[in-house]
Amino acid sequence: MTRPPPHPSLRREENPIDVSETEEAARIHAETLTLDTHVDIPWPDPPDPAGETKRHVDFGKMRRGGLGAVVFIAYVPQGPLTEEGHAAAAARAEAMLRHIAATAGGDRDFCADAPALERAKAADRLAVLSAVENGYAMGNDLGRLAQWRRLGAIYVTLTHNGHNLLADSAIPRKDLGDAAERHGGLSALGRQAIAEMNRVGLLVDVSHASRAAMLQAAEASRTPIVATHACCAALRPHPRNLDDAQLDALKAVGGLVQITAVSAFLKPPAASGNGPAASVADYVDHVDHAVRRIGIDHVGLSSDFDGGGWLSDWPDAARSRAVTAELHRRGYGAREIGLLWSGNFRRLMRLAARQAG
């Protein structure tokens, strides 16, 4: 989804470190491999992320905020389930993947696996990663999944808003003729796609999938699944959030939920329907709930910047230290913060690579 950017008064990049941040939190943040697993890019005509942009994430903001790595997204909006629609979606996804890889250079490395990501951190280089959002771009052609992996993608989000040929979406698109369900979860093609994603080493992202599709994907995938940008329905009922049974299913298969910074997923809107953005404290409330429910090894962090995500005190990548500061304030230590920022996700990347083939 797309939302307007935050009011300029919230974008305080000239003072990216909160005065309340402790020296210990700052040290932990600097030493941690910080990875945001879901950041959209404008398309077409994206600005050069090496320069100053109006985007929530560019390389300058990453450096100022101590955000070392980002999974940039080849997002494809849902369209008609036709040969022409699928062909156009595939062309867009592959063009975006090539563009993301081409932004590496200078002090930036393009990384397609966990060891490359760790080498970039050790060398004090920014890490650029990529993924595809919406299996609509696959159409009926399972061979596209291997092509995306060859281009460096590390995961595929099964659906976006609207049902596709692979799975039902958590948010049907009535304007596209969607009923409440199309497949009752995964389609037969969707199950084949998950098997092929496992074979080529792509992680299965269940963000946006319907509850039934998410639970079926957990059972179907031999690699643990991940929700790269979702929150907890126990704190904020929303079709895009995961309920406690879904969180339990993630834990049962060794999977992961990456809590995301979309205000609508974190707290109810004001009575007027246009209340203030959620805060980092609201965000970490969801982290806390997931950690209490399924354990620190199954929870991570993402923003959905430039795709709808931003918080009052985490309005862009330049303010990423605010997340570490709040986690530290609540008692998370260096080990736990490291797991949340990237350790758990790197574990899944390694599993996907090891189980491929």
C-alpha positions as CSV (number, residue, x, y, z in Angstrom):
1,M,0.0,0.0,0.0
2,T,1.1,3.6,-0.5
3,R,0.7,6.4,2.0
4,P,1.7,10.0,1.9
5,P,5.2,10.8,3.3
6,P,5.4,12.1,6.8
7,H,5.1,15.8,7.5
8,P,8.5,17.5,7.0
9,S,8.5,18.4,10.7
10,L,8.9,14.7,11.5
11,R,11.9,14.2,9.3
12,R,14.6,15.4,11.7
13,E,17.6,14.0,9.9
14,E,20.0,16.6,11.2
15,N,19.7,15.0,14.7
16,P,19.3,11.3,14.0
17,I,20.3,10.2,17.5
18,D,17.8,10.8,20.3
19,V,19.1,12.8,23.2
20,S,17.7,10.1,25.5
21,E,19.7,7.3,23.8
22,T,22.3,5.7,26.1
23,E,25.9,5.2,25.1
24,E,25.4,1.5,25.6
25,A,22.5,1.4,23.1
26,A,24.6,3.4,20.6
27,R,27.5,1.0,21.0
28,I,25.2,-2.0,20.5
29,H,23.6,-0.4,17.4
30,A,27.0,0.3,15.9
31,E,28.3,-3.3,16.4
32,T,25.1,-5.0,15.2
33,L,24.5,-6.1,11.7
34,T,21.3,-4.1,11.2
35,L,19.0,-5.4,8.4
36,D,15.7,-4.1,7.3
37,T,14.0,-6.9,5.4
38,H,11.4,-4.9,3.5
39,V,11.8,-1.5,1.8
40,D,10.0,-0.6,-1.4
41,I,11.5,1.4,-4.3
42,P,9.7,3.9,-6.5
43,W,8.9,2.6,-10.0
44,P,9.2,3.5,-12.7
45,D,11.9,6.2,-12.8
46,P,13.4,5.6,-9.3
47,P,15.8,8.4,-8.1
48,D,19.4,7.6,-7.6
49,P,19.6,6.3,-4.0
50,A,23.3,7.3,-3.7
51,G,22.1,11.0,-3.7
52,E,19.8,12.9,-1.3
53,T,16.3,11.9,-2.1
54,K,12.8,12.3,-0.7
55,R,12.6,8.6,-0.1
56,H,12.5,7.2,3.4
57,V,15.5,5.1,2.5
58,D,18.6,6.1,0.5
59,F,22.2,5.2,1.1
60,G,23.0,8.5,2.9
61,K,20.1,8.0,5.3
62,M,21.3,4.4,5.9
63,R,24.8,5.6,6.8
64,R,23.5,8.3,9.1
65,G,21.2,5.9,10.9
66,G,23.6,3.0,11.2
67,L,21.3,0.8,9.0
68,G,23.8,-1.5,7.4
69,A,21.6,-3.6,5.1
70,V,18.3,-3.4,3.3
71,V,16.2,-5.8,1.2
72,F,14.9,-3.6,-1.6
73,I,11.7,-4.9,-3.1
74,A,10.7,-5.6,-6.7
75,Y,7.0,-4.9,-6.0
76,V,4.4,-5.8,-8.6
77,P,0.8,-4.6,-8.0
78,Q,-2.0,-7.1,-8.6
79,G,-3.6,-7.0,-12.0
80,P,-5.8,-9.2,-14.2
81,L,-5.1,-12.9,-14.3
82,T,-4.4,-12.9,-18.0
83,E,-1.4,-13.9,-20.2
84,E,-0.8,-10.2,-20.9
85,G,-1.0,-9.2,-17.3
86,H,1.4,-11.9,-16.1
87,A,3.9,-11.0,-18.9
88,A,3.9,-7.4,-18.0
89,A,4.3,-8.2,-14.3
90,A,7.2,-10.5,-15.0
91,A,9.0,-7.9,-17.1
92,R,8.5,-5.3,-14.4
93,A,9.8,-7.6,-11.6
94,E,12.9,-8.6,-13.5
95,A,13.7,-5.0,-14.5
96,M,13.4,-3.9,-10.9
97,L,15.7,-6.8,-9.7
98,R,18.3,-5.7,-12.2
99,H,18.0,-2.1,-11.1
100,I,18.4,-3.0,-7.5
101,A,21.6,-5.0,-8.1
102,A,23.0,-2.1,-10.2
103,T,22.8,0.3,-7.3
104,A,25.7,-1.5,-5.7
105,G,29.2,0.0,-6.1
106,G,31.2,2.5,-4.2
107,D,30.8,1.6,-0.5
108,R,27.9,-0.8,-1.3
109,D,27.9,-4.6,-2.0
110,F,25.1,-6.5,-3.6
111,C,24.4,-9.6,-1.4
112,A,22.4,-12.7,-2.2
113,D,23.4,-14.8,0.8
114,A,24.2,-14.6,4.5
115,P,28.0,-14.9,4.1
116,A,28.1,-12.0,1.7
117,L,26.0,-9.9,4.1
118,E,28.3,-10.6,6.9
119,R,31.4,-9.8,4.8
120,A,29.9,-6.4,4.0
121,K,29.4,-5.7,7.7
122,A,32.9,-6.7,8.5
123,A,34.2,-4.4,5.8
124,D,32.0,-1.5,6.9
125,R,30.2,-1.6,3.6
126,L,26.4,-1.2,3.1
127,A,24.6,-4.3,1.9
128,V,22.0,-4.2,-0.9
129,L,19.6,-7.2,-1.1
130,S,16.5,-7.8,-3.3
131,A,13.3,-9.8,-3.3
132,V,10.0,-10.0,-5.3
133,E,6.7,-9.0,-3.8
134,N,3.7,-10.7,-5.3
135,G,3.8,-14.1,-7.0
136,Y,1.5,-12.6,-9.6
137,A,4.7,-11.9,-11.5
138,M,5.3,-15.6,-11.9
139,G,2.1,-16.3,-13.7
140,N,2.0,-20.0,-14.7
141,D,5.8,-20.1,-15.3
142,L,7.6,-21.8,-12.4
143,G,10.9,-21.2,-14.3
144,R,10.7,-17.5,-13.4
145,L,11.5,-18.4,-9.8
146,A,14.9,-19.7,-10.7
147,Q,15.5,-16.7,-12.9
148,W,14.7,-14.4,-10.0
149,R,17.1,-16.3,-7.7
150,R,19.8,-16.0,-10.4
151,L,19.2,-12.2,-10.4
152,G,19.9,-12.3,-6.6
153,A,16.4,-12.3,-5.1
154,I,16.3,-13.9,-1.6
155,Y,12.6,-14.3,-1.1
156,V,9.2,-14.1,-2.9
157,T,6.1,-12.7,-1.2
158,L,3.3,-15.1,-2.4
159,T,0.6,-12.5,-2.8
160,H,-0.1,-8.8,-2.4
161,N,-3.6,-7.3,-2.1
162,G,-5.8,-9.4,-4.3
163,H,-5.8,-13.1,-5.1
164,N,-3.4,-14.5,-7.7
165,L,-2.9,-17.8,-9.2
166,L,-0.8,-19.0,-6.3
167,A,-2.8,-18.1,-3.2
168,D,-5.6,-16.2,-1.6
169,S,-4.8,-12.8,-0.3
170,A,-5.6,-11.4,3.2
171,I,-7.1,-8.4,1.4
172,P,-9.3,-9.4,-1.6
173,R,-9.6,-6.9,-4.4
174,K,-13.3,-6.4,-5.2
175,D,-12.3,-4.0,-8.0
176,L,-10.6,-7.0,-9.7
177,G,-13.6,-9.2,-9.1
178,D,-12.2,-11.1,-6.1
179,A,-14.6,-13.1,-3.9
180,A,-13.6,-13.7,-0.2
181,E,-11.6,-16.7,-1.4
182,R,-10.4,-18.1,-4.8
183,H,-8.5,-21.2,-3.7
184,G,-9.3,-21.9,-0.1
185,G,-5.7,-20.9,0.7
186,L,-3.0,-22.2,-1.6
187,S,-3.7,-23.4,-5.1
188,A,-2.1,-26.5,-6.6
189,L,0.2,-24.1,-8.5
190,G,1.0,-22.3,-5.3
191,R,2.1,-25.6,-3.7
192,Q,4.3,-26.3,-6.8
193,A,5.7,-22.8,-6.5
194,I,6.7,-23.3,-2.9
195,A,8.4,-26.6,-3.7
196,E,10.3,-24.8,-6.5
197,M,11.2,-21.9,-4.2
198,N,12.6,-24.4,-1.8
199,R,14.6,-26.1,-4.6
200,V,16.2,-22.8,-5.9
201,G,16.8,-21.3,-2.4
202,L,14.2,-18.6,-2.2
203,L,12.5,-18.0,1.1
204,V,8.7,-18.1,1.2
205,D,7.2,-14.8,2.4
206,V,3.6,-15.1,3.7
207,S,3.0,-11.4,4.3
208,H,-0.3,-10.5,2.6
209,A,-1.4,-14.1,2.3
210,S,-4.7,-15.1,3.7
211,R,-4.8,-16.9,7.1
212,A,-5.5,-20.3,5.4
213,A,-2.8,-19.7,2.8
214,M,-0.2,-18.8,5.4
215,L,-1.0,-21.9,7.5
216,Q,-0.9,-24.1,4.5
217,A,2.4,-22.6,3.4
218,A,3.9,-23.4,6.8
219,E,3.1,-27.0,6.3
220,A,4.1,-27.2,2.6
221,S,7.5,-25.5,2.7
222,R,10.5,-27.6,3.7
223,T,12.3,-24.4,4.6
224,P,10.9,-22.3,7.4
225,I,8.6,-19.6,6.1
226,V,8.8,-15.9,7.0
227,A,6.4,-13.0,7.2
228,T,8.8,-10.2,6.3
229,H,6.4,-7.3,7.1
230,A,3.5,-8.0,9.5
231,C,2.4,-7.3,13.1
232,C,0.4,-9.0,15.8
233,A,-3.4,-9.3,15.6
234,A,-3.6,-9.8,19.4
235,L,-2.6,-6.1,19.8
236,R,-4.2,-4.7,16.6
237,P,-6.8,-6.8,14.8
238,H,-6.2,-6.3,11.0
239,P,-6.4,-8.6,8.1
240,R,-2.7,-8.2,7.5
241,N,-1.7,-9.1,11.0
242,L,-0.9,-12.6,12.4
243,D,-3.0,-14.0,15.2
244,D,-1.4,-16.0,18.0
245,A,-2.2,-19.4,16.3
246,Q,-0.4,-18.2,13.2
247,L,2.6,-17.1,15.4
248,D,2.6,-20.5,17.0
249,A,2.6,-22.1,13.5
250,L,5.7,-20.0,12.6
251,K,7.5,-21.2,15.7
252,A,6.5,-24.8,15.0
253,V,8.3,-24.8,11.7
254,G,11.2,-22.6,12.8
255,G,9.9,-19.6,11.0
256,L,10.0,-15.9,11.6
257,V,7.8,-12.8,11.8
258,Q,9.4,-9.5,11.0
259,I,7.4,-6.8,12.9
260,T,6.9,-3.8,10.5
261,A,6.4,-0.1,11.0
262,V,3.0,0.5,9.4
263,S,0.9,2.6,11.7
264,A,-2.4,0.9,10.6
265,F,-1.0,-2.5,11.6
266,L,0.3,-1.2,15.0
267,K,-2.7,0.6,16.5
268,P,-6.3,1.6,15.6
269,P,-6.8,4.8,13.9
270,A,-8.2,7.8,15.8
271,A,-12.0,8.2,15.8
272,S,-11.5,10.8,13.1
273,G,-9.8,8.2,11.0
274,N,-6.7,10.3,10.7
275,G,-4.8,10.1,13.9
276,P,-1.0,10.6,14.5
277,A,1.5,8.0,13.3
278,A,2.4,5.1,15.7
279,S,5.6,5.4,17.6
280,V,8.6,3.2,18.2
281,A,7.1,2.3,21.5
282,D,3.9,1.1,19.8
283,Y,6.2,-0.9,17.4
284,V,8.2,-2.5,20.2
285,D,4.9,-3.5,21.9
286,H,4.4,-5.8,19.0
287,V,7.9,-7.1,19.2
288,D,7.4,-7.8,22.9
289,H,4.2,-9.6,22.3
290,A,5.7,-11.9,19.6
291,V,8.8,-12.6,21.7
292,R,6.6,-13.5,24.7
293,R,4.4,-15.7,22.6
294,I,7.0,-17.6,20.4
295,G,10.5,-16.6,21.6
296,I,13.3,-14.4,20.6
297,D,14.5,-16.8,17.9
298,H,11.3,-16.3,15.8
299,V,11.0,-12.5,15.7
300,G,12.7,-9.8,13.6
301,L,12.4,-6.2,12.4
302,S,11.4,-4.4,9.2
303,S,10.0,-1.0,8.2
304,D,8.1,-1.2,4.9
305,F,9.6,2.2,4.3
306,D,8.5,3.7,1.0
307,G,5.7,1.2,0.9
308,G,3.5,2.6,3.7
309,G,5.8,2.3,6.8
310,W,7.1,5.1,9.0
311,L,6.7,6.0,12.6
312,S,6.6,9.4,14.4
313,D,10.1,8.8,15.8
314,W,11.4,6.4,13.1
315,P,10.3,8.4,10.0
316,D,13.2,7.1,7.8
317,A,16.4,5.1,7.8
318,A,18.4,8.0,9.3
319,R,16.6,7.5,12.6
320,S,17.0,3.7,12.9
321,R,18.9,4.0,16.1
322,A,15.6,4.8,17.8
323,V,14.6,1.2,17.5
324,T,17.7,-0.2,19.1
325,A,17.4,2.5,21.9
326,E,13.8,1.4,22.7
327,L,14.7,-2.3,22.7
328,H,17.6,-1.6,25.0
329,R,15.5,0.5,27.3
330,R,13.1,-2.5,27.7
331,G,15.9,-4.8,28.7
332,Y,17.0,-6.5,25.4
333,G,20.7,-7.0,25.4
334,A,23.3,-7.1,22.6
335,R,22.6,-10.8,21.8
336,E,18.8,-10.3,21.6
337,I,19.1,-7.1,19.6
338,G,21.4,-8.8,17.2
339,L,18.9,-11.7,16.7
340,L,16.1,-9.2,16.1
341,W,18.0,-7.0,13.6
342,S,19.4,-9.8,11.5
343,G,20.5,-12.9,13.3
344,N,17.3,-14.8,13.0
345,F,16.8,-13.8,9.3
346,R,20.4,-14.8,8.5
347,R,19.6,-18.2,10.0
348,L,16.7,-18.6,7.5
349,M,18.9,-17.5,4.6
350,R,21.4,-20.1,5.5
351,L,18.7,-22.8,5.8
352,A,17.3,-21.8,2.4
353,A,20.7,-22.1,0.8
354,R,21.5,-25.4,2.6
355,Q,18.2,-27.1,1.7
356,A,18.2,-25.9,-1.9
357,G,18.6,-28.4,-4.7
